[in-house]
């Protein structure tokens, strides 16, 4: 995100006093530019970049804000206090998402997998944490589909799970192909029993307009889900 794009999200930004604009610049530099902190020179560059009159003495202003505990002194420069950072995030409509819990399954199962696999797992957990149970089941189904495809690709057997148009098969057919393989791998009895249950719930959430998942639905498959995920990750052997 550019600085111009950032300030466009802030209602009436150009009409604010220069002193009121400075904390927003600091937030931008840390949150969107990845800086560990910001200096008076950094803030002055922001004013210049968007062609707004700079504050007369930025260094003095930052020092005053630090004494008022709205800014904190860093090794080099300053950072925003949590209260000020949260206020700006709320003002511009930032959504703060907490870290995924282990309440659905441990996210560290996916530590050594592909980044996109871990992101899918993270979304499934966060849906559970925030009570979005239909979304959770759909993401669980997507996660299982992805792991099955990864397994066949890892063994260079992807042609077995392609349809006549070279598209990957749907979830049910992917699971059937997974379970029907007896030579290259064997799916444990518990995982084999749980996969159809997990798929059924995922299908209901994805396709049945009168079905809305409840926490109890997902809780009933949590143990089996963990078994399935750990077994598939192990078989893919990332």
C-alpha positions as protocol buffer text, in pm:
chain_id: "A"
residue {
  index: 1
  type: UNK
  ca { x: 0 y: 0 z: 0 }
}
residue {
  index: 2
  type: UNK
  ca { x: 129 y: 344 z: -93 }
}
residue {
  index: 3
  type: UNK
  ca { x: 109 y: 644 z: 138 }
}
residue {
  index: 4
  type: UNK
  ca { x: -148 y: 807 z: -90 }
}
residue {
  index: 5
  type: UNK
  ca { x: -366 y: 495 z: -76 }
}
residue {
  index: 6
  type: UNK
  ca { x: -331 y: 486 z: 302 }
}
residue {
  index: 7
  type: UNK
  ca { x: -441 y: 846 z: 363 }
}
residue {
  index: 8
  type: UNK
  ca { x: -735 y: 800 z: 125 }
}
residue {
  index: 9
  type: UNK
  ca { x: -874 y: 560 z: 388 }
}
residue {
  index: 10
  type: UNK
  ca { x: -872 y: 835 z: 654 }
}
residue {
  index: 11
  type: UNK
  ca { x: -1172 y: 1064 z: 639 }
}
residue {
  index: 12
  type: UNK
  ca { x: -1076 y: 1432 z: 630 }
}
residue {
  index: 13
  type: UNK
  ca { x: -704 y: 1360 z: 657 }
}
residue {
  index: 14
  type: UNK
  ca { x: -584 y: 1664 z: 462 }
}
residue {
  index: 15
  type: UNK
  ca { x: -795 y: 1890 z: 682 }
}
residue {
  index: 16
  type: UNK
  ca { x: -641 y: 1762 z: 1005 }
}
residue {
  index: 17
  type: UNK
  ca { x: -376 y: 1964 z: 1183 }
}
residue {
  index: 18
  type: UNK
  ca { x: -18 y: 1866 z: 1099 }
}
residue {
  index: 19
  type: UNK
  ca { x: 25 y: 1749 z: 1459 }
}
residue {
  index: 20
  type: UNK
  ca { x: -274 y: 1517 z: 1415 }
}
residue {
  index: 21
  type: UNK
  ca { x: -134 y: 1375 z: 1092 }
}
residue {
  index: 22
  type: UNK
  ca { x: 200 y: 1271 z: 1241 }
}
residue {
  index: 23
  type: UNK
  ca { x: 76 y: 962 z: 1433 }
}
residue {
  index: 24
  type: UNK
  ca { x: -91 y: 834 z: 1115 }
}
residue {
  index: 25
  type: UNK
  ca { x: 239 y: 865 z: 930 }
}
residue {
  index: 26
  type: UNK
  ca { x: 409 y: 671 z: 1210 }
}
residue {
  index: 27
  type: UNK
  ca { x: 143 y: 399 z: 1188 }
}
residue {
  index: 28
  type: UNK
  ca { x: 189 y: 376 z: 812 }
}
residue {
  index: 29
  type: UNK
  ca { x: 567 y: 349 z: 834 }
}
residue {
  index: 30
  type: UNK
  ca { x: 557 y: 68 z: 1091 }
}
residue {
  index: 31
  type: UNK
  ca { x: 251 y: -125 z: 972 }
}
residue {
  index: 32
  type: UNK
  ca { x: 280 y: -95 z: 594 }
}
residue {
  index: 33
  type: UNK
  ca { x: 646 y: -14 z: 534 }
}
residue {
  index: 34
  type: UNK
  ca { x: 777 y: -267 z: 784 }
}
residue {
  index: 35
  type: UNK
  ca { x: 996 y: -20 z: 973 }
}
residue {
  index: 36
  type: UNK
  ca { x: 1084 y: -105 z: 1331 }
}
residue {
  index: 37
  type: UNK
  ca { x: 1043 y: 261 z: 1429 }
}
residue {
  index: 38
  type: UNK
  ca { x: 1029 y: 608 z: 1276 }
}
residue {
  index: 39
  type: UNK
  ca { x: 1229 y: 928 z: 1312 }
}
residue {
  index: 40
  type: UNK
  ca { x: 1155 y: 1297 z: 1261 }
}
residue {
  index: 41
  type: UNK
  ca { x: 1321 y: 1268 z: 921 }
}
residue {
  index: 42
  type: UNK
  ca { x: 1088 y: 983 z: 824 }
}
residue {
  index: 43
  type: UNK
  ca { x: 783 y: 1190 z: 920 }
}
residue {
  index: 44
  type: UNK
  ca { x: 912 y: 1493 z: 730 }
}
residue {
  index: 45
  type: UNK
  ca { x: 952 y: 1272 z: 421 }
}
residue {
  index: 46
  type: UNK
  ca { x: 586 y: 1168 z: 452 }
}
residue {
  index: 47
  type: UNK
  ca { x: 469 y: 1529 z: 453 }
}
residue {
  index: 48
  type: UNK
  ca { x: 685 y: 1597 z: 149 }
}
residue {
  index: 49
  type: UNK
  ca { x: 569 y: 1286 z: -35 }
}
residue {
  index: 50
  type: UNK
  ca { x: 202 y: 1380 z: -22 }
}
residue {
  index: 51
  type: UNK
  ca { x: 268 y: 1753 z: -66 }
}
residue {
  index: 52
  type: UNK
  ca { x: 131 y: 1876 z: 266 }
}
residue {
  index: 53
  type: UNK
  ca { x: 285 y: 2150 z: 486 }
}
residue {
  index: 54
  type: UNK
  ca { x: 509 y: 1985 z: 746 }
}
residue {
  index: 55
  type: UNK
  ca { x: 488 y: 2043 z: 1120 }
}
residue {
  index: 56
  type: UNK
  ca { x: 727 y: 2319 z: 1221 }
}
residue {
  index: 57
  type: UNK
  ca { x: 938 y: 2118 z: 1469 }
}
residue {
  index: 58
  type: UNK
  ca { x: 879 y: 1745 z: 1431 }
}
residue {
  index: 59
  type: UNK
  ca { x: 1161 y: 1643 z: 1664 }
}
residue {
  index: 60
  type: UNK
  ca { x: 1019 y: 1850 z: 1948 }
}
residue {
  index: 61
  type: UNK
  ca { x: 670 y: 1715 z: 1884 }
}
residue {
  index: 62
  type: UNK
  ca { x: 787 y: 1353 z: 1896 }
}
residue {
  index: 63
  type: UNK
  ca { x: 974 y: 1419 z: 2218 }
}
residue {
  index: 64
  type: UNK
  ca { x: 665 y: 1580 z: 2374 }
}
residue {
  index: 65
  type: UNK
  ca { x: 444 y: 1288 z: 2268 }
}
residue {
  index: 66
  type: UNK
  ca { x: 694 y: 1044 z: 2416 }
}
residue {
  index: 67
  type: UNK
  ca { x: 679 y: 1226 z: 2750 }
}
residue {
  index: 68
  type: UNK
  ca { x: 299 y: 1208 z: 2733 }
}
residue {
  index: 69
  type: UNK
  ca { x: 338 y: 830 z: 2670 }
}
residue {
  index: 70
  type: UNK
  ca { x: 154 y: 844 z: 2339 }
}
residue {
  index: 71
  type: UNK
  ca { x: 483 y: 747 z: 2175 }
}
residue {
  index: 72
  type: UNK
  ca { x: 753 y: 517 z: 2309 }
}
residue {
  index: 73
  type: UNK
  ca { x: 1127 y: 562 z: 2257 }
}
residue {
  index: 74
  type: UNK
  ca { x: 1283 y: 293 z: 2042 }
}
residue {
  index: 75
  type: UNK
  ca { x: 1649 y: 210 z: 1986 }
}
residue {
  index: 76
  type: UNK
  ca { x: 1637 y: 448 z: 1691 }
}
residue {
  index: 77
  type: UNK
  ca { x: 1341 y: 683 z: 1678 }
}
residue {
  index: 78
  type: UNK
  ca { x: 994 y: 613 z: 1814 }
}
residue {
  index: 79
  type: UNK
  ca { x: 703 y: 370 z: 1804 }
}
residue {
  index: 80
  type: UNK
  ca { x: 336 y: 429 z: 1877 }
}
residue {
  index: 81
  type: UNK
  ca { x: 193 y: 327 z: 2210 }
}
residue {
  index: 82
  type: UNK
  ca { x: -52 y: 36 z: 2191 }
}
residue {
  index: 83
  type: UNK
  ca { x: -341 y: 266 z: 2281 }
}
residue {
  index: 84
  type: UNK
  ca { x: -258 y: 508 z: 2000 }
}
residue {
  index: 85
  type: UNK
  ca { x: -191 y: 230 z: 1750 }
}
residue {
  index: 86
  type: UNK
  ca { x: -524 y: 62 z: 1831 }
}
residue {
  index: 87
  type: UNK
  ca { x: -708 y: 395 z: 1802 }
}
residue {
  index: 88
  type: UNK
  ca { x: -565 y: 455 z: 1453 }
}
residue {
  index: 89
  type: UNK
  ca { x: -638 y: 96 z: 1347 }
}
residue {
  index: 90
  type: UNK
  ca { x: -998 y: 140 z: 1459 }
}
residue {
  index: 91
  type: UNK
  ca { x: -1024 y: 476 z: 1283 }
}
residue {
  index: 92
  type: UNK
  ca { x: -918 y: 336 z: 946 }
}
residue {
  index: 93
  type: UNK
  ca { x: -1122 y: 17 z: 981 }
}
residue {
  index: 94
  type: UNK
  ca { x: -835 y: -225 z: 1035 }
}
residue {
  index: 95
  type: UNK
  ca { x: -949 y: -570 z: 1143 }
}
residue {
  index: 96
  type: UNK
  ca { x: -723 y: -715 z: 1409 }
}
residue {
  index: 97
  type: UNK
  ca { x: -726 y: -1093 z: 1392 }
}
residue {
  index: 98
  type: UNK
  ca { x: -598 y: -1289 z: 1686 }
}
residue {
  index: 99
  type: UNK
  ca { x: -354 y: -1575 z: 1648 }
}
residue {
  index: 100
  type: UNK
  ca { x: -522 y: -1913 z: 1586 }
}
residue {
  index: 101
  type: UNK
  ca { x: -576 y: -2125 z: 1895 }
}
residue {
  index: 102
  type: UNK
  ca { x: -528 y: -2500 z: 1930 }
}
residue {
  index: 103
  type: UNK
  ca { x: -899 y: -2548 z: 1997 }
}
residue {
  index: 104
  type: UNK
  ca { x: -970 y: -2713 z: 1661 }
}
residue {
  index: 105
  type: UNK
  ca { x: -632 y: -2873 z: 1593 }
}
residue {
  index: 106
  type: UNK
  ca { x: -271 y: -2765 z: 1663 }
}
residue {
  index: 107
  type: UNK
  ca { x: -151 y: -2530 z: 1391 }
}
residue {
  index: 108
  type: UNK
  ca { x: 202 y: -2663 z: 1437 }
}
residue {
  index: 109
  type: UNK
  ca { x: 95 y: -2978 z: 1249 }
}
residue {
  index: 110
  type: UNK
  ca { x: 159 y: -2763 z: 941 }
}
residue {
  index: 111
  type: UNK
  ca { x: 488 y: -2605 z: 1042 }
}
residue {
  index: 112
  type: UNK
  ca { x: 690 y: -2779 z: 772 }
}
residue {
  index: 113
  type: UNK
  ca { x: 429 y: -2772 z: 495 }
}
residue {
  index: 114
  type: UNK
  ca { x: 372 y: -2524 z: 214 }
}
residue {
  index: 115
  type: UNK
  ca { x: 278 y: -2168 z: 308 }
}
residue {
  index: 116
  type: UNK
  ca { x: -59 y: -2190 z: 132 }
}
residue {
  index: 117
  type: UNK
  ca { x: -143 y: -2509 z: 318 }
}
residue {
  index: 118
  type: UNK
  ca { x: -69 y: -2347 z: 653 }
}
residue {
  index: 119
  type: UNK
  ca { x: -278 y: -2043 z: 558 }
}
residue {
  index: 120
  type: UNK
  ca { x: -575 y: -2267 z: 480 }
}
residue {
  index: 121
  type: UNK
  ca { x: -531 y: -2446 z: 813 }
}
residue {
  index: 122
  type: UNK
  ca { x: -508 y: -2110 z: 991 }
}
residue {
  index: 123
  type: UNK
  ca { x: -832 y: -1992 z: 831 }
}
residue {
  index: 124
  type: UNK
  ca { x: -1012 y: -2309 z: 937 }
}
residue {
  index: 125
  type: UNK
  ca { x: -902 y: -2260 z: 1298 }
}
residue {
  index: 126
  type: UNK
  ca { x: -992 y: -1891 z: 1304 }
}
residue {
  index: 127
  type: UNK
  ca { x: -1338 y: -1967 z: 1166 }
}
residue {
  index: 128
  type: UNK
  ca { x: -1383 y: -2207 z: 1459 }
}
residue {
  index: 129
  type: UNK
  ca { x: -1244 y: -1955 z: 1709 }
}
residue {
  index: 130
  type: UNK
  ca { x: -1481 y: -1682 z: 1587 }
}
residue {
  index: 131
  type: UNK
  ca { x: -1787 y: -1909 z: 1570 }
}
residue {
  index: 132
  type: UNK
  ca { x: -1807 y: -1919 z: 1188 }
}
residue {
  index: 133
  type: UNK
  ca { x: -1886 y: -2288 z: 1184 }
}
residue {
  index: 134
  type: UNK
  ca { x: -2007 y: -2328 z: 824 }
}
residue {
  index: 135
  type: UNK
  ca { x: -1696 y: -2143 z: 705 }
}
residue {
  index: 136
  type: UNK
  ca { x: -1486 y: -2366 z: 928 }
}
residue {
  index: 137
  type: UNK
  ca { x: -1623 y: -2686 z: 773 }
}
residue {
  index: 138
  type: UNK
  ca { x: -1575 y: -2553 z: 420 }
}
residue {
  index: 139
  type: UNK
  ca { x: -1213 y: -2465 z: 498 }
}
residue {
  index: 140
  type: UNK
  ca { x: -1159 y: -2808 z: 656 }
}
residue {
  index: 141
  type: UNK
  ca { x: -1285 y: -2972 z: 339 }
}
residue {
  index: 142
  type: UNK
  ca { x: -1058 y: -2751 z: 127 }
}
residue {
  index: 143
  type: UNK
  ca { x: -763 y: -2837 z: 352 }
}
residue {
  index: 144
  type: UNK
  ca { x: -822 y: -3211 z: 313 }
}
residue {
  index: 145
  type: UNK
  ca { x: -863 y: -3176 z: -64 }
}
residue {
  index: 146
  type: UNK
  ca { x: -536 y: -2984 z: -82 }
}
residue {
  index: 147
  type: UNK
  ca { x: -345 y: -3244 z: 121 }
}
residue {
  index: 148
  type: UNK
  ca { x: -476 y: -3531 z: -90 }
}
residue {
  index: 149
  type: UNK
  ca { x: -374 y: -3351 z: -410 }
}
residue {
  index: 150
  type: UNK
  ca { x: -32 y: -3275 z: -258 }
}
residue {
  index: 151
  type: UNK
  ca { x: 12 y: -3645 z: -178 }
}
residue {
  index: 152
  type: UNK
  ca { x: -66 y: -3759 z: -532 }
}
residue {
  index: 153
  type: UNK
  ca { x: 155 y: -3487 z: -679 }
}
residue {
  index: 154
  type: UNK
  ca { x: 439 y: -3579 z: -444 }
}
residue {
  index: 155
  type: UNK
  ca { x: 422 y: -3937 z: -573 }
}
residue {
  index: 156
  type: UNK
  ca { x: 386 y: -3810 z: -934 }
}
residue {
  index: 157
  type: UNK
  ca { x: 45 y: -3975 z: -959 }
}
residue {
  index: 158
  type: UNK
  ca { x: -164 y: -3665 z: -1025 }
}
residue {
  index: 159
  type: UNK
  ca { x: -308 y: -3814 z: -1346 }
}
residue {
  index: 160
  type: UNK
  ca { x: -507 y: -4053 z: -1126 }
}
residue {
  index: 161
  type: UNK
  ca { x: -706 y: -3767 z: -976 }
}
residue {
  index: 162
  type: UNK
  ca { x: -775 y: -3567 z: -1293 }
}
residue {
  index: 163
  type: UNK
  ca { x: -1101 y: -3572 z: -1488 }
}
residue {
  index: 164
  type: UNK
  ca { x: -1123 y: -3579 z: -1867 }
}
residue {
  index: 165
  type: UNK
  ca { x: -1070 y: -3202 z: -1878 }
}
residue {
  index: 166
  type: UNK
  ca { x: -753 y: -3226 z: -1664 }
}
residue {
  index: 167
  type: UNK
  ca { x: -924 y: -3070 z: -1364 }
}
residue {
  index: 168
  type: UNK
  ca { x: -877 y: -3221 z: -1020 }
}
residue {
  index: 169
  type: UNK
  ca { x: -1163 y: -3440 z: -900 }
}
residue {
  index: 170
  type: UNK
  ca { x: -1410 y: -3329 z: -635 }
}
residue {
  index: 171
  type: UNK
  ca { x: -1362 y: -3408 z: -269 }
}
residue {
  index: 172
  type: UNK
  ca { x: -1555 y: -3736 z: -263 }
}
residue {
  index: 173
  type: UNK
  ca { x: -1363 y: -3880 z: -556 }
}
residue {
  index: 174
  type: UNK
  ca { x: -1033 y: -3759 z: -412 }
}
residue {
  index: 175
  type: UNK
  ca { x: -1108 y: -3942 z: -87 }
}
residue {
  index: 176
  type: UNK
  ca { x: -1210 y: -4258 z: -276 }
}
residue {
  index: 177
  type: UNK
  ca { x: -883 y: -4255 z: -471 }
}
residue {
  index: 178
  type: UNK
  ca { x: -688 y: -4194 z: -152 }
}
residue {
  index: 179
  type: UNK
  ca { x: -848 y: -4488 z: 29 }
}
residue {
  index: 180
  type: UNK
  ca { x: -836 y: -4724 z: -269 }
}
residue {
  index: 181
  type: UNK
  ca { x: -456 y: -4706 z: -297 }
}
residue {
  index: 182
  type: UNK
  ca { x: -311 y: -5007 z: -114 }
}
residue {
  index: 183
  type: UNK
  ca { x: 44 y: -5041 z: -246 }
}
residue {
  index: 184
  type: UNK
  ca { x: 207 y: -4699 z: -208 }
}
residue {
  index: 185
  type: UNK
  ca { x: 42 y: -4607 z: 122 }
}
residue {
  index: 186
  type: UNK
  ca { x: -210 y: -4733 z: 368 }
}
residue {
  index: 187
  type: UNK
  ca { x: -453 y: -4501 z: 541 }
}
residue {
  index: 188
  type: UNK
  ca { x: -502 y: -4596 z: 905 }
}
residue {
  index: 189
  type: UNK
  ca { x: -837 y: -4740 z: 1008 }
}
residue {
  index: 190
  type: UNK
  ca { x: -929 y: -4441 z: 1225 }
}
residue {
  index: 191
  type: UNK
  ca { x: -854 y: -4189 z: 951 }
}
residue {
  index: 192
  type: UNK
  ca { x: -1040 y: -4400 z: 693 }
}
residue {
  index: 193
  type: UNK
  ca { x: -1346 y: -4406 z: 918 }
}
residue {
  index: 194
  type: UNK
  ca { x: -1339 y: -4034 z: 990 }
}
residue {
  index: 195
  type: UNK
  ca { x: -1286 y: -3900 z: 637 }
}
residue {
  index: 196
  type: UNK
  ca { x: -1644 y: -3967 z: 514 }
}
residue {
  index: 197
  type: UNK
  ca { x: -1791 y: -3805 z: 829 }
}
residue {
  index: 198
  type: UNK
  ca { x: -1580 y: -3493 z: 784 }
}
residue {
  index: 199
  type: UNK
  ca { x: -1666 y: -3474 z: 413 }
}
residue {
  index: 200
  type: UNK
  ca { x: -2039 y: -3510 z: 481 }
}
residue {
  index: 201
  type: UNK
  ca { x: -2042 y: -3214 z: 718 }
}
residue {
  index: 202
  type: UNK
  ca { x: -1830 y: -3007 z: 481 }
}
residue {
  index: 203
  type: UNK
  ca { x: -2070 y: -3084 z: 195 }
}
residue {
  index: 204
  type: UNK
  ca { x: -2370 y: -2981 z: 406 }
}
residue {
  index: 205
  type: UNK
  ca { x: -2213 y: -2648 z: 495 }
}
residue {
  index: 206
  type: UNK
  ca { x: -2107 y: -2582 z: 136 }
}
residue {
  index: 207
  type: UNK
  ca { x: -2419 y: -2695 z: -50 }
}
residue {
  index: 208
  type: UNK
  ca { x: -2724 y: -2731 z: 175 }
}
residue {
  index: 209
  type: UNK
  ca { x: -2897 y: -2394 z: 208 }
}
residue {
  index: 210
  type: UNK
  ca { x: -3106 y: -2509 z: 505 }
}
residue {
  index: 211
  type: UNK
  ca { x: -2812 y: -2643 z: 705 }
}
residue {
  index: 212
  type: UNK
  ca { x: -2617 y: -2422 z: 943 }
}
residue {
  index: 213
  type: UNK
  ca { x: -2335 y: -2589 z: 1132 }
}
residue {
  index: 214
  type: UNK
  ca { x: -2309 y: -2568 z: 1509 }
}
residue {
  index: 215
  type: UNK
  ca { x: -2008 y: -2591 z: 1734 }
}
residue {
  index: 216
  type: UNK
  ca { x: -2125 y: -2936 z: 1846 }
}
residue {
  index: 217
  type: UNK
  ca { x: -2110 y: -3060 z: 1485 }
}
residue {
  index: 218
  type: UNK
  ca { x: -1743 y: -2972 z: 1458 }
}
residue {
  index: 219
  type: UNK
  ca { x: -1663 y: -3087 z: 1811 }
}
residue {
  index: 220
  type: UNK
  ca { x: -1793 y: -3432 z: 1716 }
}
residue {
  index: 221
  type: UNK
  ca { x: -1522 y: -3469 z: 1449 }
}
residue {
  index: 222
  type: UNK
  ca { x: -1231 y: -3283 z: 1611 }
}
residue {
  index: 223
  type: UNK
  ca { x: -1039 y: -3588 z: 1730 }
}
residue {
  index: 224
  type: UNK
  ca { x: -1083 y: -3769 z: 1400 }
}
residue {
  index: 225
  type: UNK
  ca { x: -991 y: -3455 z: 1208 }
}
residue {
  index: 226
  type: UNK
  ca { x: -659 y: -3427 z: 1387 }
}
residue {
  index: 227
  type: UNK
  ca { x: -584 y: -3793 z: 1308 }
}
residue {
  index: 228
  type: UNK
  ca { x: -665 y: -3737 z: 939 }
}
residue {
  index: 229
  type: UNK
  ca { x: -458 y: -3420 z: 908 }
}
residue {
  index: 230
  type: UNK
  ca { x: -153 y: -3561 z: 1085 }
}
residue {
  index: 231
  type: UNK
  ca { x: -165 y: -3875 z: 874 }
}
residue {
  index: 232
  type: UNK
  ca { x: -193 y: -3686 z: 545 }
}
residue {
  index: 233
  type: UNK
  ca { x: 88 y: -3445 z: 634 }
}
residue {
  index: 234
  type: UNK
  ca { x: 303 y: -3746 z: 731 }
}
residue {
  index: 235
  type: UNK
  ca { x: 228 y: -3922 z: 400 }
}
residue {
  index: 236
  type: UNK
  ca { x: 305 y: -3616 z: 190 }
}
residue {
  index: 237
  type: UNK
  ca { x: 640 y: -3599 z: 372 }
}
residue {
  index: 238
  type: UNK
  ca { x: 709 y: -3231 z: 316 }
}
